[in-house]
Amino acid sequence: MRRTKRTFMAAGIILLVLLAAGYRNINRKIPPAVLNEARIGEQLEFQDGVMISVVSYRFLSDQEQEQLVAKMDREPMVGFKILEVKLTIENTTAENKKIIMTDLYVEGIGMGNGISKGIIDVSGDCYSSLQQELQPGESRQICFPYDILKNEIFEREWERIEEREFWLVFSSYPVKNKLLLS
């Protein structure tokens, strides 16, 4: 009986040493991402020669959200809020640029979502197209909706959802580019 206990303890210690060595080895081979952050009004390079910055953000009121959802062809999701983000994109090159905006995700602690295409489709001219075209030197303000789902947030935090920190991300590795929404 004693021998079995010692054997299990020794095996456990060996396993922990191997896991620690593997973790350390992986972290040497794959370093953590470099972090680029910009606050509201500050720019980051979104794509080659295209700069992006956050102008403002807000959660839609219950009435505004209900009006958008009423236009949709499908049953609305239960427990969500719509976060509206206004951005400026600027072409700093001497050539025309076609920009696809689908790489722009909203994140928060424990959650993340892309632009809500279903809402864009029913909103009319309220929200911008997922494809933008900019002339050389052109700057444009655009706006996108994001669904923040209740099932991604702890119940006790949902009541304070509008006070939580969120950010937009458009690359994660090897460089994580974040546009802070606070």
N, C-alpha and C positions, 0 to 999 in steps of 0.2 A: 504494500500500500504506500509506504514512504517513497519507495523507488519510483512509482508511477507519478506521485505528486511532484517529485523533483524533475522527472522527465518532462512533464507538462510545463513546469516553470522554466526549465532550460529552453524548451521549444518556444515558449512565449517570448523569452528574452531574445532569442535568436531572430524570431520573426520581427520584433520591434527594431532591432539593429538593422535588419535588411530593409525594412520599410523606411527608416530614417536615411539610410544610405541611398536608397532609390530616390527619395524625395529630394535630397541634396543634389544628386546627380542630374535629375531632370531640371532643377532650377538653374544649374550651371549651363546646361545645354540650351534651355529655353528660358531666357531671362524675362522678367516681368515687362509688361507694356510700358512704353514711354507715354506720359500723360500730357496732353495739350488741352488746356481749359480756356474758355473765354466767357466773360460775364456779359450781361445785356449791353449791347452797343459795341462790344469788341468783336473783331473779325478773326476768323480762321479760314485757311484755304480748304474749300470743300472739294473741288476738283481742280485739275491743272489750270491755273489762272483764274479760277472762279472763287471769290471770297463770299463768306456767309456770316451773318450776325443775327442775333435775336433782337427784335424791336420791342416786343411785348408778349405777354401770355395772360390767359385768364380762363377760368372755368365758366362755361355757359350757365346761365340761370336755368332753373327747372323749366320755365316757360319756353325759353329759346330751344332747349334740348327737346322738349315735347313736340314743338313745331317741326323740327328736323326729322325726328323719328316717325311722325305721322305721315311724312311723304315717302317713307321706305316701303318697298314691296314685301318685306318679310316681317315676322314677329320681332319686336324689339327685344334686346337682351335685358335681362333682369339685373339690376344693380350695377350701373355704370355711370360715369360722369364724362363729359366731353371737355377736353382741354384744348383750347384754341391757341395756336402759336403763330405770331406774325414775325416774318423774317425779311431780311434784305439780302439779295444776292447781287453780286457785281462781277461783270466780266472785265478783268484787268488786261486782257490780251488784245491784239489787233485783228483777231479773227472772230467769226460767228461761233457761238457755243450752243450746243444742244445739251441740256442738263436733265438728267433723270433724277427725280427727288425721292425715289423709293428706298434709298439707303439711309434715310433720316428717321431714326427711331427715338421714341421717348422712353426714358428709363427712370426708375426710382429704386429705392432699396427693395429688392425682392420682386420687381416687376419690370416689364418692358413690352412695348407695343409699337407697331408701325402706324403709318398714316391710315386713317379710316377711309378706305376707298368707297365703301357703301354710302358714307355721309357725303363725300365729295360728289358722287353721282347724283344725289337728290337735292343738293344745296343750290343748284342754279349757278349764279356767278359769285356766290358768297365765298367759296373756297377755290384755291388755285389748282391748276392742272398739275398732274404728276410729272409732266414734261414741260420744261421751260426752254425758250430760245432767247438768247441775248446777243445783241449786236456788240461790236467792239466798244468798250468803255461804258456800256449800258449798265444801269443799276435799276433794280426792280424790287418792290415790296410784294411779298406773297404771304399767303395764310393757309394753314393746314389744321384739320381737326385730328385729335388722338383720343381713342377710347381708353379710359382708366377703369379697369374692371374691379368690381367689389371682391370677387373671389381671389384676386391676387394680393389683397391687402388684409391684414388682421382686422377682425371685426371691431375691436376697440379703437383702431386707428381710422376706420372709415369715416367716422363723424368729423374728423379733423383732416380730411383728405386734401382740402384746399390749402392747408398749412404745410403739407409735406414738401420736401425738396424733390424736384424733378430736373432732368437735363436731357438734351438731345444728343445722340451719338450717331456719328456717320462712319466711323472705323473703330475697330477694337484692338487689332494687333498687326504689326508690332508697335503701332502708335494708336493710342485711344484718343480720339478727338471728341471733346465734350463742350457743348454750348449750355451753360448753366442757366436755369430758369429761376433765379432768385437773386 
